[in-house]
Amino acid sequence: MDTAVAVVQAYLQINGYFTVCEYPVIESTRKATRSATDLDVLAFRFPGAGREVRPSRRRRVSGAALFEPDPALGCPADRADMIVGEVKEGRAHFNPAARDPLVLGAALARFGCCPPDHAPEVVRQLLASGHAVTAHGHAVRMVAFGGRGEPTEYPTHRVVPLGHAIAFLRSYLEDHWGTLHAAQLKLPGLDLLALLHKCESGS
């Protein structure tokens, strides 16, 4: 997995999202079948992610405190949220293939976001304003992650700088190091930052 994508995956998962990275969209014609593109990140978050976890009587569950997602992501508080994400080491933007209505519609329908006959309208809203609401009532948003810029929202998508995502993860590690320093984190992006933190702090 690309390092920048791994960082974004860790950032989204810490913020309560289930993630699928480098999601292939296959195009089939009468003559051949080919990969139309890979969508860097698809992520889904339930509206209650981050609620307090009550420990059982027999075992103590770590991380029981209420967690608020990073405001830079702009997560809606009252509904489920799906992100279609593009990751760039340079300027944050969407490739033309990732903005192709047929690619987006196929991905959303196949991912179960909306029925195939509803997908074109959801995609039309997405490409026009960067966000849409499906017939099931959950949000779909386009978010570009890149190496340059400040957290902002363009007319057609939200932008989260990679530097901001890295700073967020490093702050999260610092705040929870007492719990995380001996854990197997299983997220390549977070694991790399944890190794750096361990080396820098000597802990």
C-alpha positions in Angstrom: 0.0 0.0 0.0 1.2 3.5 -0.8 2.6 5.3 2.3 0.4 8.3 2.0 -2.7 6.1 1.6 -1.6 4.1 4.7 -1.5 7.4 6.7 -4.9 8.4 5.5 -6.3 5.0 6.3 -5.0 5.2 9.9 -6.3 8.8 10.2 -9.8 7.8 9.1 -9.9 4.6 11.3 -8.9 6.6 14.4 -11.7 8.9 13.6 -14.2 6.1 13.6 -14.4 5.1 9.9 -14.3 1.6 8.4 -12.0 1.8 5.4 -11.3 0.1 2.1 -8.2 1.3 0.3 -7.2 1.1 -3.4 -10.6 -0.1 -4.4 -10.6 -1.3 -8.0 -13.3 -0.3 -10.4 -13.4 -2.7 -13.4 -14.7 -1.7 -16.8 -16.0 -4.3 -19.2 -16.6 -3.9 -22.9 -17.4 -6.3 -25.7 -13.7 -6.5 -26.6 -12.0 -6.5 -23.2 -12.1 -6.1 -19.4 -9.8 -3.6 -17.8 -9.3 -1.6 -14.6 -10.9 1.8 -15.1 -9.2 3.2 -11.9 -8.5 2.5 -8.3 -10.3 4.7 -5.8 -7.7 5.5 -3.1 -10.1 5.3 -0.1 -13.7 4.5 0.5 -14.7 5.0 4.2 -17.9 4.7 6.2 -18.7 6.0 9.7 -21.8 5.4 11.8 -23.1 8.5 13.5 -22.5 7.1 17.0 -18.8 6.2 16.5 -16.8 7.4 19.5 -19.5 6.9 22.1 -18.4 5.8 25.6 -17.6 2.1 25.8 -18.7 0.6 29.2 -16.2 -1.9 30.5 -17.6 -5.4 31.4 -17.5 -6.6 34.9 -14.8 -9.1 34.2 -12.5 -7.1 31.9 -11.5 -3.5 31.7 -11.9 -2.1 28.2 -9.3 0.6 27.2 -10.3 3.7 25.4 -13.6 4.2 27.2 -13.6 8.0 27.1 -15.8 9.8 24.6 -13.9 10.6 21.4 -14.7 13.5 19.1 -13.7 13.2 15.5 -11.3 15.7 14.0 -13.3 18.9 13.0 -11.2 19.1 9.8 -13.0 16.1 8.4 -16.4 17.8 8.8 -18.2 14.6 9.9 -22.0 15.0 10.1 -23.0 14.4 13.7 -26.6 13.2 13.0 -26.1 10.7 10.2 -23.9 8.0 8.7 -21.1 9.3 6.5 -19.4 7.8 3.5 -16.2 9.4 2.2 -14.8 8.9 -1.4 -11.2 9.9 -0.9 -8.3 10.7 -3.2 -4.7 10.8 -1.8 -1.9 12.8 -3.3 1.6 13.6 -2.0 1.5 16.9 -3.8 -1.6 19.1 -4.4 -4.8 17.7 -3.1 -7.1 17.0 -6.0 -9.2 14.3 -7.7 -7.9 12.6 -10.9 -10.3 12.8 -13.9 -10.9 9.0 -13.6 -12.0 9.4 -10.0 -14.5 12.1 -11.1 -15.9 10.0 -13.9 -19.7 9.6 -13.3 -19.7 6.0 -14.5 -16.8 5.1 -12.1 -18.3 6.8 -9.1 -21.7 5.4 -9.8 -20.4 1.8 -10.2 -18.3 2.1 -7.0 -21.2 3.5 -4.9 -23.6 0.9 -6.2 -21.2 -2.0 -5.7 -20.2 -0.8 -2.3 -23.9 -0.9 -1.3 -24.2 2.9 -0.8 -27.3 3.1 -2.9 -29.2 1.1 -5.5 -27.9 1.3 -9.1 -30.9 3.3 -10.3 -30.3 5.9 -7.5 -26.5 6.2 -8.1 -26.6 8.6 -11.1 -28.4 11.3 -9.0 -26.1 10.8 -6.0 -23.1 11.1 -8.3 -24.6 14.3 -9.9 -24.9 15.9 -6.5 -21.4 14.7 -5.5 -19.7 16.2 -8.6 -21.6 19.5 -8.3 -21.1 20.2 -4.6 -18.8 17.5 -3.1 -21.6 16.0 -1.0 -24.9 14.3 -1.3 -27.5 12.5 0.8 -28.8 9.1 -0.3 -32.4 7.8 -0.3 -31.4 5.9 2.9 -30.5 9.2 4.6 -26.7 8.9 4.9 -24.2 11.4 3.6 -21.7 10.8 0.8 -18.8 13.2 0.5 -15.7 13.7 -1.6 -12.5 14.5 0.4 -9.0 15.0 -1.1 -5.9 14.5 1.0 -2.7 16.1 -0.2 0.7 17.2 0.8 0.0 20.9 0.3 -2.6 23.4 1.6 -4.7 24.0 4.6 -7.9 22.3 5.8 -10.7 23.8 3.7 -13.7 23.1 1.5 -13.7 23.8 -2.2 -17.0 24.0 -4.2 -16.6 20.4 -5.2 -14.8 18.7 -2.4 -13.2 19.0 1.1 -9.4 19.1 1.5 -7.5 17.7 4.4 -3.6 18.1 4.2 -1.5 15.1 4.9 0.5 17.1 7.3 -2.6 17.8 9.3 -3.5 14.1 9.3 0.0 13.2 10.5 -0.1 15.8 13.3 -3.4 14.5 14.4 -2.1 10.9 14.6 1.0 12.0 16.4 -1.1 13.9 18.9 -3.3 10.8 19.4 -0.3 8.6 20.0 1.1 11.1 22.5 -2.2 11.3 24.4 -2.7 7.5 24.5 0.9 6.3 24.7 0.5 4.7 28.1 -2.0 2.3 26.4 -0.6 2.1 22.9 3.1 1.7 23.4 3.0 -2.1 23.9 0.1 -2.7 21.5 0.3 -4.3 18.0 -1.4 -1.5 16.1 -1.9 -3.4 12.7 -2.2 -0.2 10.8 0.9 0.5 8.7 0.6 4.3 8.8 0.0 4.4 12.6 2.6 1.7 13.2 5.3 3.8 11.4 4.4 6.9 13.4 4.4 4.8 16.7 7.9 3.6 15.8 9.1 7.1 15.3 7.6 8.2 18.5 9.2 5.3 20.4 12.6 6.2 18.9 12.3 9.9 19.6 11.0 9.5 23.1 13.2 6.5 24.1 10.1 4.7 25.5 
